[in-house]
Amino acid sequence: MDTIILVGYIAGALTTLSFVPQVIRAWRLKETRDLSLSMLLLFALGVLLWTLYGVWTSSMPIIAANVITFVLILVLLWMKIKYT
């Protein structure tokens, strides 16, 4: 595997995994008061645009990381709405 692609996958994995503790915390505590709805919506839009960019440039690390991150953000948004 090309070194640049490997760095892309590692970077994507680390930034995507950074959301997992927040999802777990919100799930366990059933509490999302500390999460800004506008931040989640803006971040979701940004991640969606990054995914589109990844598709346009055929960059699998960008596509994979952002699709997974988008799913995690959707989970947080769902919990934000459910627990409010």
Phi and psi in radians as a Rosetta constraint file:
Dihedral C 1 N 2 CA 2 C 2 CIRCULARHARMONIC -1.088 0.35
Dihedral N 2 CA 2 C 2 N 3 CIRCULARHARMONIC 2.427 0.35
Dihedral C 2 N 3 CA 3 C 3 CIRCULARHARMONIC -1.036 0.35
Dihedral N 3 CA 3 C 3 N 4 CIRCULARHARMONIC -0.700 0.35
Dihedral C 3 N 4 CA 4 C 4 CIRCULARHARMONIC -1.110 0.35
Dihedral N 4 CA 4 C 4 N 5 CIRCULARHARMONIC -0.735 0.35
Dihedral C 4 N 5 CA 5 C 5 CIRCULARHARMONIC -1.138 0.35
Dihedral N 5 CA 5 C 5 N 6 CIRCULARHARMONIC -0.724 0.35
Dihedral C 5 N 6 CA 6 C 6 CIRCULARHARMONIC -1.071 0.35
Dihedral N 6 CA 6 C 6 N 7 CIRCULARHARMONIC -0.766 0.35
Dihedral C 6 N 7 CA 7 C 7 CIRCULARHARMONIC -1.060 0.35
Dihedral N 7 CA 7 C 7 N 8 CIRCULARHARMONIC -0.697 0.35
Dihedral C 7 N 8 CA 8 C 8 CIRCULARHARMONIC -1.073 0.35
Dihedral N 8 CA 8 C 8 N 9 CIRCULARHARMONIC -0.760 0.35
Dihedral C 8 N 9 CA 9 C 9 CIRCULARHARMONIC -1.148 0.35
Dihedral N 9 CA 9 C 9 N 10 CIRCULARHARMONIC -0.711 0.35
Dihedral C 9 N 10 CA 10 C 10 CIRCULARHARMONIC -1.151 0.35
Dihedral N 10 CA 10 C 10 N 11 CIRCULARHARMONIC -0.797 0.35
Dihedral C 10 N 11 CA 11 C 11 CIRCULARHARMONIC -1.060 0.35
Dihedral N 11 CA 11 C 11 N 12 CIRCULARHARMONIC -0.784 0.35
Dihedral C 11 N 12 CA 12 C 12 CIRCULARHARMONIC -1.092 0.35
Dihedral N 12 CA 12 C 12 N 13 CIRCULARHARMONIC -0.727 0.35
Dihedral C 12 N 13 CA 13 C 13 CIRCULARHARMONIC -1.106 0.35
Dihedral N 13 CA 13 C 13 N 14 CIRCULARHARMONIC -0.768 0.35
Dihedral C 13 N 14 CA 14 C 14 CIRCULARHARMONIC -1.155 0.35
Dihedral N 14 CA 14 C 14 N 15 CIRCULARHARMONIC -0.780 0.35
Dihedral C 14 N 15 CA 15 C 15 CIRCULARHARMONIC -1.221 0.35
Dihedral N 15 CA 15 C 15 N 16 CIRCULARHARMONIC -0.592 0.35
Dihedral C 15 N 16 CA 16 C 16 CIRCULARHARMONIC -1.211 0.35
Dihedral N 16 CA 16 C 16 N 17 CIRCULARHARMONIC -0.786 0.35
Dihedral C 16 N 17 CA 17 C 17 CIRCULARHARMONIC -1.118 0.35
Dihedral N 17 CA 17 C 17 N 18 CIRCULARHARMONIC -0.380 0.35
Dihedral C 17 N 18 CA 18 C 18 CIRCULARHARMONIC -1.110 0.35
Dihedral N 18 CA 18 C 18 N 19 CIRCULARHARMONIC -0.383 0.35
Dihedral C 18 N 19 CA 19 C 19 CIRCULARHARMONIC -1.439 0.35
Dihedral N 19 CA 19 C 19 N 20 CIRCULARHARMONIC -0.383 0.35
Dihedral C 19 N 20 CA 20 C 20 CIRCULARHARMONIC -1.035 0.35
Dihedral N 20 CA 20 C 20 N 21 CIRCULARHARMONIC -0.814 0.35
Dihedral C 20 N 21 CA 21 C 21 CIRCULARHARMONIC -1.024 0.35
Dihedral N 21 CA 21 C 21 N 22 CIRCULARHARMONIC -0.628 0.35
Dihedral C 21 N 22 CA 22 C 22 CIRCULARHARMONIC -1.190 0.35
Dihedral N 22 CA 22 C 22 N 23 CIRCULARHARMONIC -0.707 0.35
Dihedral C 22 N 23 CA 23 C 23 CIRCULARHARMONIC -1.117 0.35
Dihedral N 23 CA 23 C 23 N 24 CIRCULARHARMONIC -0.790 0.35
Dihedral C 23 N 24 CA 24 C 24 CIRCULARHARMONIC -1.093 0.35
Dihedral N 24 CA 24 C 24 N 25 CIRCULARHARMONIC -0.765 0.35
Dihedral C 24 N 25 CA 25 C 25 CIRCULARHARMONIC -1.089 0.35
Dihedral N 25 CA 25 C 25 N 26 CIRCULARHARMONIC -0.816 0.35
Dihedral C 25 N 26 CA 26 C 26 CIRCULARHARMONIC -1.103 0.35
Dihedral N 26 CA 26 C 26 N 27 CIRCULARHARMONIC -0.685 0.35
Dihedral C 26 N 27 CA 27 C 27 CIRCULARHARMONIC -1.137 0.35
Dihedral N 27 CA 27 C 27 N 28 CIRCULARHARMONIC -0.819 0.35
Dihedral C 27 N 28 CA 28 C 28 CIRCULARHARMONIC -1.168 0.35
Dihedral N 28 CA 28 C 28 N 29 CIRCULARHARMONIC -0.797 0.35
Dihedral C 28 N 29 CA 29 C 29 CIRCULARHARMONIC -1.472 0.35
Dihedral N 29 CA 29 C 29 N 30 CIRCULARHARMONIC -0.241 0.35
Dihedral C 29 N 30 CA 30 C 30 CIRCULARHARMONIC 0.934 0.35
Dihedral N 30 CA 30 C 30 N 31 CIRCULARHARMONIC 0.740 0.35
Dihedral C 30 N 31 CA 31 C 31 CIRCULARHARMONIC -2.435 0.35
Dihedral N 31 CA 31 C 31 N 32 CIRCULARHARMONIC 2.187 0.35
Dihedral C 31 N 32 CA 32 C 32 CIRCULARHARMONIC -2.277 0.35
Dihedral N 32 CA 32 C 32 N 33 CIRCULARHARMONIC 0.304 0.35
Dihedral C 32 N 33 CA 33 C 33 CIRCULARHARMONIC -1.016 0.35
Dihedral N 33 CA 33 C 33 N 34 CIRCULARHARMONIC -0.573 0.35
Dihedral C 33 N 34 CA 34 C 34 CIRCULARHARMONIC -1.402 0.35
Dihedral N 34 CA 34 C 34 N 35 CIRCULARHARMONIC -0.009 0.35
Dihedral C 34 N 35 CA 35 C 35 CIRCULARHARMONIC -1.772 0.35
Dihedral N 35 CA 35 C 35 N 36 CIRCULARHARMONIC 2.228 0.35
Dihedral C 35 N 36 CA 36 C 36 CIRCULARHARMONIC -1.381 0.35
Dihedral N 36 CA 36 C 36 N 37 CIRCULARHARMONIC 2.201 0.35
Dihedral C 36 N 37 CA 37 C 37 CIRCULARHARMONIC -1.086 0.35
Dihedral N 37 CA 37 C 37 N 38 CIRCULARHARMONIC -0.743 0.35
Dihedral C 37 N 38 CA 38 C 38 CIRCULARHARMONIC -1.132 0.35
Dihedral N 38 CA 38 C 38 N 39 CIRCULARHARMONIC -0.644 0.35
Dihedral C 38 N 39 CA 39 C 39 CIRCULARHARMONIC -1.118 0.35
Dihedral N 39 CA 39 C 39 N 40 CIRCULARHARMONIC -0.775 0.35
Dihedral C 39 N 40 CA 40 C 40 CIRCULARHARMONIC -1.097 0.35
Dihedral N 40 CA 40 C 40 N 41 CIRCULARHARMONIC -0.730 0.35
Dihedral C 40 N 41 CA 41 C 41 CIRCULARHARMONIC -1.173 0.35
Dihedral N 41 CA 41 C 41 N 42 CIRCULARHARMONIC -0.769 0.35
Dihedral C 41 N 42 CA 42 C 42 CIRCULARHARMONIC -1.141 0.35
Dihedral N 42 CA 42 C 42 N 43 CIRCULARHARMONIC -0.715 0.35
Dihedral C 42 N 43 CA 43 C 43 CIRCULARHARMONIC -1.140 0.35
Dihedral N 43 CA 43 C 43 N 44 CIRCULARHARMONIC -0.711 0.35
Dihedral C 43 N 44 CA 44 C 44 CIRCULARHARMONIC -1.062 0.35
Dihedral N 44 CA 44 C 44 N 45 CIRCULARHARMONIC -0.746 0.35
Dihedral C 44 N 45 CA 45 C 45 CIRCULARHARMONIC -1.113 0.35
Dihedral N 45 CA 45 C 45 N 46 CIRCULARHARMONIC -0.750 0.35
Dihedral C 45 N 46 CA 46 C 46 CIRCULARHARMONIC -1.073 0.35
Dihedral N 46 CA 46 C 46 N 47 CIRCULARHARMONIC -0.755 0.35
Dihedral C 46 N 47 CA 47 C 47 CIRCULARHARMONIC -1.150 0.35
Dihedral N 47 CA 47 C 47 N 48 CIRCULARHARMONIC -0.678 0.35
Dihedral C 47 N 48 CA 48 C 48 CIRCULARHARMONIC -1.094 0.35
Dihedral N 48 CA 48 C 48 N 49 CIRCULARHARMONIC -0.725 0.35
Dihedral C 48 N 49 CA 49 C 49 CIRCULARHARMONIC -1.179 0.35
Dihedral N 49 CA 49 C 49 N 50 CIRCULARHARMONIC -0.655 0.35
Dihedral C 49 N 50 CA 50 C 50 CIRCULARHARMONIC -1.087 0.35
Dihedral N 50 CA 50 C 50 N 51 CIRCULARHARMONIC -0.671 0.35
Dihedral C 50 N 51 CA 51 C 51 CIRCULARHARMONIC -1.099 0.35
Dihedral N 51 CA 51 C 51 N 52 CIRCULARHARMONIC -0.795 0.35
Dihedral C 51 N 52 CA 52 C 52 CIRCULARHARMONIC -1.042 0.35
Dihedral N 52 CA 52 C 52 N 53 CIRCULARHARMONIC -0.761 0.35
Dihedral C 52 N 53 CA 53 C 53 CIRCULARHARMONIC -1.038 0.35
Dihedral N 53 CA 53 C 53 N 54 CIRCULARHARMONIC -0.755 0.35
Dihedral C 53 N 54 CA 54 C 54 CIRCULARHARMONIC -1.067 0.35
Dihedral N 54 CA 54 C 54 N 55 CIRCULARHARMONIC -0.691 0.35
Dihedral C 54 N 55 CA 55 C 55 CIRCULARHARMONIC -1.140 0.35
Dihedral N 55 CA 55 C 55 N 56 CIRCULARHARMONIC -0.815 0.35
Dihedral C 55 N 56 CA 56 C 56 CIRCULARHARMONIC -1.085 0.35
Dihedral N 56 CA 56 C 56 N 57 CIRCULARHARMONIC -0.588 0.35
Dihedral C 56 N 57 CA 57 C 57 CIRCULARHARMONIC -1.717 0.35
Dihedral N 57 CA 57 C 57 N 58 CIRCULARHARMONIC 0.050 0.35
Dihedral C 57 N 58 CA 58 C 58 CIRCULARHARMONIC 0.981 0.35
Dihedral N 58 CA 58 C 58 N 59 CIRCULARHARMONIC 0.738 0.35
Dihedral C 58 N 59 CA 59 C 59 CIRCULARHARMONIC -1.798 0.35
Dihedral N 59 CA 59 C 59 N 60 CIRCULARHARMONIC 1.722 0.35
Dihedral C 59 N 60 CA 60 C 60 CIRCULARHARMONIC -1.053 0.35
Dihedral N 60 CA 60 C 60 N 61 CIRCULARHARMONIC -0.668 0.35
Dihedral C 60 N 61 CA 61 C 61 CIRCULARHARMONIC -1.049 0.35
Dihedral N 61 CA 61 C 61 N 62 CIRCULARHARMONIC -0.710 0.35
Dihedral C 61 N 62 CA 62 C 62 CIRCULARHARMONIC -1.197 0.35
Dihedral N 62 CA 62 C 62 N 63 CIRCULARHARMONIC -0.761 0.35
Dihedral C 62 N 63 CA 63 C 63 CIRCULARHARMONIC -1.090 0.35
Dihedral N 63 CA 63 C 63 N 64 CIRCULARHARMONIC -0.890 0.35
Dihedral C 63 N 64 CA 64 C 64 CIRCULARHARMONIC -1.072 0.35
Dihedral N 64 CA 64 C 64 N 65 CIRCULARHARMONIC -0.863 0.35
Dihedral C 64 N 65 CA 65 C 65 CIRCULARHARMONIC -1.086 0.35
Dihedral N 65 CA 65 C 65 N 66 CIRCULARHARMONIC -0.747 0.35
Dihedral C 65 N 66 CA 66 C 66 CIRCULARHARMONIC -1.337 0.35
Dihedral N 66 CA 66 C 66 N 67 CIRCULARHARMONIC -0.544 0.35
Dihedral C 66 N 67 CA 67 C 67 CIRCULARHARMONIC -1.139 0.35
Dihedral N 67 CA 67 C 67 N 68 CIRCULARHARMONIC -0.781 0.35
Dihedral C 67 N 68 CA 68 C 68 CIRCULARHARMONIC -1.145 0.35
Dihedral N 68 CA 68 C 68 N 69 CIRCULARHARMONIC -0.760 0.35
Dihedral C 68 N 69 CA 69 C 69 CIRCULARHARMONIC -1.067 0.35
Dihedral N 69 CA 69 C 69 N 70 CIRCULARHARMONIC -0.704 0.35
Dihedral C 69 N 70 CA 70 C 70 CIRCULARHARMONIC -1.077 0.35
Dihedral N 70 CA 70 C 70 N 71 CIRCULARHARMONIC -0.713 0.35
Dihedral C 70 N 71 CA 71 C 71 CIRCULARHARMONIC -1.094 0.35
Dihedral N 71 CA 71 C 71 N 72 CIRCULARHARMONIC -0.758 0.35
Dihedral C 71 N 72 CA 72 C 72 CIRCULARHARMONIC -1.103 0.35
Dihedral N 72 CA 72 C 72 N 73 CIRCULARHARMONIC -0.679 0.35
Dihedral C 72 N 73 CA 73 C 73 CIRCULARHARMONIC -1.155 0.35
Dihedral N 73 CA 73 C 73 N 74 CIRCULARHARMONIC -0.684 0.35
Dihedral C 73 N 74 CA 74 C 74 CIRCULARHARMONIC -1.075 0.35
Dihedral N 74 CA 74 C 74 N 75 CIRCULARHARMONIC -0.684 0.35
Dihedral C 74 N 75 CA 75 C 75 CIRCULARHARMONIC -1.089 0.35
Dihedral N 75 CA 75 C 75 N 76 CIRCULARHARMONIC -0.799 0.35
Dihedral C 75 N 76 CA 76 C 76 CIRCULARHARMONIC -1.097 0.35
Dihedral N 76 CA 76 C 76 N 77 CIRCULARHARMONIC -0.721 0.35
Dihedral C 76 N 77 CA 77 C 77 CIRCULARHARMONIC -1.099 0.35
Dihedral N 77 CA 77 C 77 N 78 CIRCULARHARMONIC -0.735 0.35
Dihedral C 77 N 78 CA 78 C 78 CIRCULARHARMONIC -1.066 0.35
Dihedral N 78 CA 78 C 78 N 79 CIRCULARHARMONIC -0.773 0.35
Dihedral C 78 N 79 CA 79 C 79 CIRCULARHARMONIC -1.167 0.35
Dihedral N 79 CA 79 C 79 N 80 CIRCULARHARMONIC -0.670 0.35
Dihedral C 79 N 80 CA 80 C 80 CIRCULARHARMONIC -1.019 0.35
Dihedral N 80 CA 80 C 80 N 81 CIRCULARHARMONIC -0.769 0.35
Dihedral C 80 N 81 CA 81 C 81 CIRCULARHARMONIC -1.251 0.35
Dihedral N 81 CA 81 C 81 N 82 CIRCULARHARMONIC -0.760 0.35
Dihedral C 81 N 82 CA 82 C 82 CIRCULARHARMONIC -1.155 0.35
Dihedral N 82 CA 82 C 82 N 83 CIRCULARHARMONIC -0.738 0.35
Dihedral C 82 N 83 CA 83 C 83 CIRCULARHARMONIC -1.572 0.35
Dihedral N 83 CA 83 C 83 N 84 CIRCULARHARMONIC 0.068 0.35
